Every structure is written in structure tokens, then in C-alpha cells.
Amino acid sequence: MTLSIKGLALTVGILWGACCFLTAVVNLIWPSYGEGFLTMMASLYPGYHGPAGLGAAIVLTLYALVDGLVCGALIAWLYNKLAGGRA
């Protein structure tokens, strides 16, 4: 069985982007929510400088979407290579 590279990439990208977006939006409502997580994301993604508003949440979401797409594609590709011809 092989994994769809496109399918897994889209799934991981959408889920990771949605998780980051929801955390950033909830942080706008309750400023203490997810503060540590958002600070960590600011250290990973250049251009995102932590919880600062809706614009920052959108920047974080775009970074997370691209990151998830790349990681999902790599996971599916590596799985397909390692699984080889096994049924």
C-alpha cells in the first residue's frame, strides 16, 4: 500500500495551519492562552513576531500551512520509499 503524497501533504498542511490559526485567534480573546506556544512559533518562523493581532495570526497560518505541506509530503514520500514493494 502506498500513501498519496498530495493527499497527506494537504491534510497535514490544513490541520497544522488550522491549529496555529485557532490558537492565535483564541489568544486574541484570552491573551494568556497559548502564549508559550506562540512564542515558540515566533522563534521558528521568521516574519512572525508573536501574538500581535489578526495580521500576525494570518502570517503564522501561512507559515504553518507551508510547513505542514512540506512535512506531509516528506512523510508520505519516505513511507512509500521504506515500504517498498511490500503488500
N, C-alpha and C positions, 0 to 999 in steps of 0.2 A: 504494500500500500504506500502511495506517495502522498505528500501533502501539497496542496495548491499554494505556491509561493505568493501569488497575488492575493488569494483569499486570506491567508494567515497574516500577511503584511497589512491588509486593510483592517482586519479585525483588531489586531494589536494596536495599530495606529489610532483607530477610532476610540477604542477603550481607554488607552493611555491619555489621549487628548481630552476625552470627556472627564476622566478622573481629575486631571490637573485643572481643567476649567471649573468644575464643580467646587473643588477645594478653594480656588481663588475667589469665586463668587461668594461662597459661604463666608470666607474670610472678610469680604467687604461688609457683610451683615454683622458678623461677630468677629471683631478684629483678633481675638486670641486663638480662633480656630485655625489649625493647620499652619501656625506661624513657623514652627521649626521645619516643616516640610517645604514651605515656600521659600524659606531662607536657603535650604539645601538646593532647591531647584535654581535659585539665583546664582549659586556657586557653580552649577553645571552648565547652564545655558547662557552664553554671552548675549547681552542685549536685554535680558530680563533682570530687573533690579529689585525683585521682591514685591510684596503686596503694596501696590500704589494706586490702584484704580482699575477700571474696566479695560483700559488700553493695555495695561500690564497683563491682565488676565488673557487677553487675546494673543499677545505676544507669546506668553507661556503656552497657550493651547497650540499655536502653530509649531513651536519648537517640539512639543510633546508629540504632536501628530507625525512630524517628520521622523523624529527619533523612534517612535513606535513602528512606522512603516519600515524603516531600515532594519530594526531589530527583528521584527516579524519575518521579513524576507530572509534574513540571515539564519534564523532558527529553522525555517522551512527548508531552505537550501541545504543546511548542514544535516538536518534529519534525513532528507532524501539521499544525500551522499553516504551517510553512515548506514542507512537501512539497506542500501544497495539493491540487490535483486531478491531480497527475502520476501516471501509472501505473507 
